[in-house]
Amino acid sequence: MIQLENLCLRNGSFELNDLSATIPSGSYGILMGRTGCGKTTILEAICGLQPHVTGGTIRLNENDVALLKPAERGIGYVPQDSALFETMSIFENVAFSLRLRQWTESNIEKRVHELAELMAITKLLDRRPFGLSGGEAKRVALARALAASPDVLCLDEPLSALDEKTHGEICDLLGQLHREIEVTILHITHSTAEARRLGETFLRLEEGQLIEGNLE
């Protein structure tokens, strides 16, 4: 579950105040709103990447995480540009969070290959990110985000800049992941069609306020 209670955020002169919303455990949540309204700021605050929380509460599965470091929150995060580590192989990209958590090499090997099979990227593991297609990069970013089996997955416009065929393939993959993995998802998108295809819980950020409800 993701629960925001009277959350207040400031980034320079930009402010959001008294944001409250709930994404139930295991639900696929969609966050929509106009460009520049603060959607990514909210996502980064949930992940612990946005330091300018000035008030309110962020709860994940009933736990107040506002003072926890990002790695302690149990969140997987896919930014809009995927942000893969260019100097690392795909294997090392996926293994990154597991090495930080000091998993054994045998368990890292097992987990990376398990995710590579799920994401259909096994043939890419020895490569580096340079030259990957948009769809391949998204699959790698998703594998990296899911490596440590997070309770929450945050996706910042994960399907943007993909051609129509690849968009459909990654959309199908996200639907499959939601069905097969116990994870609560919050997904930012501008696409109503994408939201209808994947979403179960819908939020819209309008005039600085989070509105919960169905898509119109």
N, C-alpha and C positions, 0 to 999 in steps of 0.2 A: 504494500500500500504506500502511496505517496500522499502526504497530507500537509498542506500549507495553511497556517493560521495567522492571519493579520501580518503577513510578511511584508517588510519594508526594505527596499533596495535603493542604493544611490550609486551612480557612476558618473562622476563629474557633476554637471548640472542636470543630468537625467535622473529622475526619481520615479519609483513605483511604490505605492503605499496601500496597506491593508488588503493584500492579496490573500484570498482564502479559496481553497479547492481541495477535492479529494479524488484520487484515482484508486479504486478498490484493488485489493490484492489480486494479481493475475490478470487484470484488465489491460486491454490495449487502449491507451489514452492518446488522444489527438489534441494538439495545441495549435490553434490557428490565429491569424491576426495580420494586420497590414505590416509591410516592411518597415523596420525601424521602431516598432511599438514596444519592443522589450522582450520578445519571446526567448531569444537566446540568453539574455540576462537572467531570466527565470531559470532556464535549464542549467546554466552554469552555477547559479546559486544552489540548486539542488545537489549538484555534483561536488560542490565545495570549491569550484574554480573561480567563483565570483566573490571577492572578499568584502564587498561593500554591503553586507546585510546589516541594517540599522535597527531592526526590530522584528518581532514576530517569531514564529516557530516553523521549522522544517522537520517533519517526522517521516521516517521510513520504517514501515512495519512496526509502528507504535514507538519507535525509538527516536528521541530528539537527537538529531545529528548536527545541529548548527555549529557545535564546537569541535567536531571531528575533522580530521584530515581527509582529503579525497579518498585515499586508499583504504580508509577505515569505514567508509560508508556503504560498502557492498553494492557499488554502482558500476555498470559498464557504460561507456560513453563513446558515441561515434559523432565527431564534429562534421560540419558540412563538407570540408575539404578532405576528409578521411585522416589527414595528418599522420601518414605512415612515416616510420623512421627510415630515411633514404639510405643510410649507411649500414643498415641491418638487412639480412635476408628475410624473406617472408616467414620462415620458421622462427627466427629470432624476434620478429615483430609480434607474432602470436604468443611466443613464450615470455615476452617482456614482463608482464605482471606476475607471472609465476616465479620468475627468477627473483623479483623483488620480495616475494613471499617465501623465498628459500625452499621451494619445492625440490624434491630429489630429481636428478637427471632422468631417471627411469619414468617417473610420474609426469615430468614435463614432456618427454617424448611421447608417452601414451596420450596425454591430453591434446597436444598439438595435432597429432595424426587423427585423433577422433574428430576434432573440429574441422580439420582440413577435408576429411571425407564428407562431413555434413555440409560444408560450404562449397564442395567441389573445387578445391584449390590444391589438392595434393601435388599435382604436377608443377605447381609454382613454388614449392617450399624452398628450393635452393636458389631461387632468383632474388634479386633486389627489386624494390618498388618501381624503379625507373622503367618506363615502357609498358606498365600494366594498363589494360583498358579500364574505363570507368567502372564497369561492372566487376572486374577482377579486384580493383582497389576497394570497392565497397564490401565485397565478400571477405577480403583480408581484414578490413577494419572491424567488421562484425565478429569475425573469429577472435581477434585480439580483445574486443570488448567483452566477449563471453567467456574468455579463457578461465577466469577464476570463479566461474559459476555465480555471477552476481544475482542479487534479489531484484534489482531494478536495472532497466536498460533505457538510457536516454539517447535519443536520435535527433540530431539537428539537420533537418531537410536531407535525409539520407538518399533520397531518390532524385535530387536536383541534378541537372546537367547530364542526365543519361538519355540516350536515344530511346525511342518508343519500345523497341523489342527488349532492350536491357532493363528498362524501367519495369516492364511487366515481369521479367524474370526475377528481379530483386524483390518486387512486391510479393510475388509468390513465395519467395524464400522467407520473407518476414512473416507472412501468414503461417508458413510451416513451422518456423521457430516458435511462434506464439502458441501453436497447438502442441508442440512437442516438449517445450522447455518451460518450467515453472518460473516465470519472470513477469514482473509488472513493467509495462512499457509506456514511455512518454515520448511521442513522436511529433516534431514540429513539421508542418507542411503548409503550403499555400494552395494545394490541390484538393478541391472538394471531392473529385472522383477518387483520389488516393485515400482520403479520409473515410469515405463511404466503404471502400473496399476492405480497409483494415481495422477501422476504429470501432470501439465499443463504448468508450467514455469520451465526451467531447467538451473541450474548453475553448473559449474564444477570448482573446485579450483585446478589449475595446475601451478607448478613452481611459486607459490606466487601470481598468478593472477586469478581473477574471469572471467570465460568465459561463456557467455550466449548463449543459442542455443538449438537445439533439441538433443535428445539422438541419438548416432550413432547406 
